[in-house]
Amino acid sequence: MRKSYPQSIDQVVNEYLKALKIDKKLLEIRTANRWDEIIGKKIANATTKIYVEKQKLYVFISSPVIKQELFIIKDGIIKRFNELAGEQLINDIIFK
C-alpha cells in the first residue's frame, strides 16, 4: 500500500527492513561491531570473533586471563550491550 504523506529515507529504509524481518539482526550486528566501545580497545584487541545468535552473544577471546576477567563482569557487559542497542537483544554471553 502506498503512503500518501512524505517520509524520510530513514523511515522508509526502517520500514523496509522490518518488512523483511531483518531489522533486529541488523541491530545485533551493529551493536556487536561496537564491542570496543562496550569493553575497551585493549580487551577488544584480544577478541578474535564476536556474533549474536538466539539472544546469546558469542565472544571468542585469545587470552584465558582476559576471558576469566570478562566472565566476572558478564552481567555488566550484557547491560551495556543492551543499553547501546536500545532494547533487550541479549540475555547471556558465551566466552570461548
N, C-alpha and C positions, 0 to 999 in steps of 0.2 A: 504494500500500500504506500502510495506516495504522500509525503508530508507537505502541507500547504504553507508552512512557516519556515523562515530561514534558519539554518543550523550551521554551527561552526564545523569545520573539518574534523576537529577533535571529537565532537559529539557524534558525527556520522561514523567515524572510524570505531569509536567505542561501541556504538550500536551494532555495527557490522561484526566486531569481534564477539560480542555477546550472542549474536545470532548464530555464529559459527561455533559457539561454546568453547572458545579458546582464550577468552579474556582472563580467566583465573590462571591458566597455565602460563600465560604471558606475564602476569603479575608475579608468579612464583619465580620465573626466570629472571625478571628484572630485579627482584629483591635478592635472590641468590647472587647475582652479579655485583651486589653492593656489600658482599661479605667483608671486604677490607674496612668498610665504614662500621660494620657491626662489631668486629673483633679486633681491628687494628692491623696495620700493614705487616708488622713483624710476624704475627701468627698467620696472617693470610698468605705470607710467602711460604709457609710450611704446608699449606693446603694444596693438594695435588688435583683434587676433583671435588665438585660440590653439585648436588642436584636435589630436587624435591620430587617425591613420589608418594602418593597416598597420605598426604599430610605429615610426612616424615622428611626431615632434612638429612641427607646423607653427606657426610663430610669425610674425605679421605685426607689423613694427616701423615706426613713423612716422619714426624718425631714422636716417639712414645711418651716423652715427657710432656710435650705440648698437648697431646691427646688426653693425658690424665688431668692436666690443668683445665682443659675445656670441659671435661666431664664434670668437674667440681662446680663450674659456673653454668652448667647446662640450662637451668631454669631461666637465668638472666638472659642468656643468648636467645632462647625461644621468645621471651617477652620482647626483646629489642627487635628481633626479626619481624614479629607480628606488628609491632609499632611502625616500623618502616613501611611495611606493606599496607598498613591502614585497615587491616582486618585479620581474622584468625586464619592464617594459612597453614601453620604447622602446629603440631602438638607434641612432637618428640624429635630428638636428634640422635642419629646413629653415627658414632665415630668409628672409622675403620682405618 
